[in-house]
Each structure stands twice: as structure tokens, then as C-alpha cells.
Amino acid sequence: MKNNLPTLQAYRRQYETSKSLGAAMLACNAVLVPEGFENLYVLIQNFQRPMVTNNDAADVDYARGLAAHVAGVPKTSFESQWTMIETESGVIADFAEKIVNVYGGILPSARIYDGFVGDGNEIKGQREYEIIDCAVTFADGGGEIDSASRSQILQVQAGCRYMYFGQSGKLGSSGSEDVFANVLTNALNNFGHLTPQSSGNNVTIYG
């Protein structure tokens, strides 16, 4: 009996299409860099990369039994799990203590880079994700100690709730619009009816 399987020509077309979409990304090809603890990225093993999405859709019941749904609002509050390697010098323990004592439990921001473009010491990713107001909680304490484990590293688990507004959610860079300039223009219009007259070298003159 002859099977109805894809031909070599079909596989070739599929392969060429996949190449045009880019090489498959390795799961390890990203780093998480906490603000103020930049060197800590080498000890962070697992984390979730943020992605823009909506909250759950809402159900709508119309007349005569018509059931439908509408999209939820964009999601801004996310939750992630981090796995970090503890060192003999207690780097992760110091990190956890500083989050509580120095930052009040909320790390101001962290950046995630993926798709590296160089092999130098400087981190250069093709994409950069900024997460802010990171509430980091070490739920399991300082890691599980096992006196019989002689060939395993000590790992520490932490939960992180953070805010993420996407690549276009930063002030001053929302596609082709300047969010901060728009806010300033509206304020000047309300108080002095001033509008932008000219701009250059990142400077806007109002009059």
C-alpha cells in the first residue's frame, strides 16, 4: 500500500520557507540583567521572556441567545519564575537581602536581551525587553540543602511579578509617535496655547 507522504520537493519548499523566517532560536540565547546587579546575569539560569498579549477575552450575551466575545485589555502585569545558581560567596543571598533592605522589595527594572550580535563582553541583543517594578520573592528561602548531593549545584528559586508595556510602551518611542512630546504639547496647549514651531537635534522649540 502506498502512503500519501510529502515529497522531497515539498520538503525543499518548506525548508526554504523556514530559512526565510529565520533560524530557530535556542532557549539559552537570552539573558536577564537586573538593574544594579549587571554581573548577576551569568547566575540566572531560568526565566520567562515577556511578550505582549491581552487579558482573557470577555463573554458577551446578546439578544435571542447570541453568544460572542470581545478581546480583553492589554496585559501589563506579569509573573515569572527565576532559577539562580548560588555561589560559595553567597551572591544570591546578598542580592535577596539588598532587594529587601535597599529597594524595599521592588527592584526598579531589569532588561532581557536575546539574539546576540557579538561575542564581546558587552551584551548586545537584537531585541531588548525592559521590565519594571519587579517584586522578587524567594519563596523557598536559600535553596534546598542535601548532604547526600555531592555533584549538584545549589539552586535558588524566586518568583517575580513585574510590569511590561512592550517595545512601544516607552516614553519617547511609540512607533512613529513621541509619547512624551505629545503629552508636553497637550499641556502647553492647555496652559499657553503653544505649539511646536521647529525641531532639530532632538530639540523642539515651542512658540
C-alpha positions as CSV (number, residue, x, y, z in Angstrom):
1,M,0.0,0.0,0.0
2,K,1.4,3.4,-1.0
3,N,1.5,6.1,1.7
4,N,0.5,9.6,0.9
5,L,3.6,11.4,2.3
6,P,5.2,14.7,1.5
7,T,7.6,14.7,-1.5
8,L,11.2,15.8,-1.4
9,Q,10.2,18.8,-3.4
10,A,7.6,19.7,-0.8
11,Y,10.2,19.4,2.0
12,R,12.6,21.6,0.0
13,R,10.0,24.3,-0.3
14,Q,9.2,24.0,3.4
15,Y,12.9,24.2,4.2
16,E,13.4,27.4,2.1
17,T,10.3,28.9,3.8
18,S,11.7,28.2,7.2
19,K,15.1,29.8,6.3
20,S,13.3,32.9,5.2
21,L,11.6,33.1,8.6
22,G,15.0,32.9,10.5
23,A,16.8,30.2,12.3
24,A,15.1,28.5,15.2
25,M,16.1,30.3,18.4
26,L,17.9,28.4,21.1
27,A,16.2,28.5,24.5
28,C,19.6,29.6,26.1
29,N,20.1,32.5,23.7
30,A,18.8,35.2,26.2
31,V,20.0,36.8,29.4
32,L,18.2,38.6,32.3
33,V,20.2,41.6,33.6
34,P,18.8,43.2,36.8
35,E,19.5,46.9,37.2
36,G,22.3,47.5,39.7
37,F,23.3,43.8,39.6
38,E,24.5,43.6,36.0
39,N,27.0,40.8,36.5
40,L,24.3,38.6,38.1
41,Y,23.1,37.6,34.7
42,V,25.6,34.8,34.5
43,L,24.0,33.1,37.5
44,I,20.3,33.3,36.3
45,Q,19.5,30.0,34.7
46,N,15.8,30.1,34.0
47,F,13.3,32.9,33.5
48,Q,10.4,33.8,31.2
49,R,10.8,36.2,28.3
50,P,8.0,38.8,28.3
51,M,5.6,39.1,25.4
52,V,2.8,41.5,24.7
53,T,-0.7,39.9,25.0
54,N,-4.2,40.7,26.1
55,N,-6.0,39.6,29.2
56,D,-8.7,36.9,28.8
57,A,-11.5,37.7,26.4
58,A,-14.8,38.7,27.9
59,D,-18.0,36.8,27.1
60,V,-21.0,38.9,25.7
61,D,-24.5,37.6,25.6
62,Y,-26.8,39.4,23.1
63,A,-30.5,39.1,22.5
64,R,-32.0,35.9,21.1
65,G,-29.3,33.8,22.6
66,L,-26.4,35.1,20.5
67,A,-23.2,34.4,22.3
68,A,-20.0,36.3,21.4
69,H,-16.8,37.6,22.9
70,V,-14.6,40.7,22.9
71,A,-10.9,41.0,23.4
72,G,-9.6,41.8,26.8
73,V,-7.5,44.9,27.5
74,P,-3.7,44.6,27.0
75,K,-2.0,42.7,29.8
76,T,0.6,44.8,31.8
77,S,1.2,42.8,35.0
78,F,3.1,39.5,34.6
79,E,4.5,36.8,36.7
80,S,7.7,34.9,36.2
81,Q,9.8,32.2,37.9
82,W,13.6,32.6,38.2
83,T,16.2,29.9,38.9
84,M,19.6,31.2,40.1
85,I,22.8,29.5,41.0
86,E,24.1,30.3,44.5
87,T,27.8,30.7,44.9
88,E,30.1,30.0,47.9
89,S,30.4,33.7,48.5
90,G,26.6,34.0,48.9
91,V,26.0,36.3,45.9
92,I,22.3,35.4,45.6
93,A,21.7,35.7,49.4
94,D,23.2,39.2,49.2
95,F,21.1,40.0,46.2
96,A,17.9,38.9,48.1
97,E,18.9,41.0,51.2
98,K,19.6,44.1,49.2
99,I,16.2,43.8,47.4
100,V,14.5,44.0,50.8
101,N,16.8,46.5,52.6
102,V,17.8,48.8,49.8
103,Y,14.9,48.6,47.3
104,G,12.0,47.8,49.7
105,G,11.2,44.6,47.9
106,I,10.8,46.2,44.4
107,L,13.7,46.1,42.0
108,P,13.2,49.2,39.8
109,S,13.9,47.5,36.5
110,A,15.7,44.7,34.6
111,R,16.4,44.1,31.0
112,I,16.2,40.9,28.9
113,Y,18.4,40.6,25.8
114,D,18.1,37.9,23.2
115,G,19.5,37.2,19.7
116,F,23.1,38.2,20.5
117,V,25.0,40.1,17.7
118,G,28.5,39.8,19.1
119,D,30.9,37.7,21.3
120,G,32.4,40.6,23.2
121,N,32.0,41.4,26.9
122,E,29.3,43.9,26.1
123,I,25.8,42.5,25.9
124,K,24.3,43.3,22.5
125,G,21.0,41.7,21.7
126,Q,18.9,42.0,18.6
127,R,16.0,42.6,20.9
128,E,15.8,44.3,24.3
129,Y,12.9,44.0,26.8
130,E,12.5,46.3,29.7
131,I,10.6,45.0,32.7
132,I,9.9,47.4,35.6
133,D,8.8,47.3,39.3
134,C,10.0,43.8,39.8
135,A,8.6,42.3,43.0
136,V,11.1,39.5,43.7
137,T,10.2,36.9,46.3
138,F,12.4,34.0,47.3
139,A,9.7,31.5,48.3
140,D,11.9,28.6,49.1
141,G,14.5,30.5,51.1
142,G,18.1,30.0,50.3
143,G,17.8,26.7,48.4
144,E,17.4,23.1,49.4
145,I,20.4,21.6,51.2
146,D,21.0,17.9,50.7
147,S,24.0,16.3,52.5
148,A,23.9,13.4,50.1
149,S,24.1,15.5,47.0
150,R,27.8,15.7,46.0
151,S,27.6,16.5,42.4
152,Q,24.7,19.0,42.2
153,I,24.9,22.8,42.4
154,L,22.8,24.8,44.8
155,Q,19.9,26.5,43.0
156,V,17.6,29.1,44.4
157,Q,14.1,29.7,43.2
158,A,12.4,33.1,43.1
159,G,9.1,34.4,41.9
160,C,8.9,37.8,40.2
161,R,5.9,39.9,39.4
162,Y,6.7,42.7,37.0
163,M,5.2,45.3,34.7
164,Y,5.8,45.1,31.0
165,F,4.5,47.6,28.4
166,G,6.1,46.2,25.2
167,Q,8.5,47.7,22.9
168,S,6.3,50.7,22.0
169,G,5.3,51.5,25.6
170,K,8.3,53.6,26.4
171,L,8.0,57.4,26.7
172,G,9.5,58.9,23.6
173,S,9.3,55.8,21.4
174,S,5.8,54.7,20.4
175,G,6.3,53.7,16.8
176,S,6.5,56.9,14.8
177,E,5.0,59.0,17.6
178,D,6.7,60.6,20.6
179,V,4.6,60.0,23.6
180,F,6.4,62.4,25.8
181,A,6.3,65.1,23.2
182,N,2.6,64.6,22.7
183,V,2.0,64.9,26.5
184,L,4.1,68.1,26.6
185,T,2.3,69.6,23.6
186,N,-1.1,69.0,25.1
187,A,0.0,70.6,28.4
188,L,1.4,73.6,26.6
189,N,-1.8,73.9,24.5
190,N,-3.9,73.9,27.7
191,F,-1.9,76.5,29.5
192,G,-0.4,78.7,26.9
193,H,-1.7,77.6,23.5
194,L,1.9,77.0,22.5
195,T,2.6,74.6,19.6
196,P,5.9,73.1,18.2
197,Q,7.4,75.6,15.7
198,S,10.6,73.8,14.8
199,S,12.7,70.8,15.8
200,G,16.2,69.5,15.3
201,N,18.9,67.6,17.1
202,N,16.3,66.1,19.4
203,V,15.3,69.7,20.5
204,T,11.8,71.0,19.9
205,I,11.1,74.8,20.0
206,Y,7.6,75.9,21.1
207,G,6.0,79.3,20.3
